[in-house]
Amino acid sequence: MANQGILIRPVVTEKSTLLQEDRTYVFEVSPSANKQEIGSAVETAFGVKVQNVNTMNVKGKMKRFGPRMSRQKSWKKAVVTLFPGEAITIFEGV
């Protein structure tokens, strides 16, 4: 799989923002991507060196829209840790 299409979007939550102090960034990634592909995609996209990649599948939640129930889509999350001295500047000031 090519590097484009692997990283879908950064996950910006209170917890992921606090993790940035430890050089750890969270992304929504393609469900078919593996850890090696995710690491190389982050390295080429942001020009940093990746130390570790952890992945997890997030199950979609049930939500109510008026009288009917609906399920949000399931997605894959990647937690990427960078080597000391590295940072992704797009997240600074978010």
PyMOL commands that set and color helices and strands:
alter all, ss='L'
color gray80, all
select helices_A, chain A and resi 14-22+35-46+89-91
alter helices_A, ss='H'
color red, helices_A
select strands_A, chain A and resi 7-10+24-29+50-58+62-65+68-71+75-82
alter strands_A, ss='S'
color yellow, strands_A
deselect
rebuild
show_as cartoon
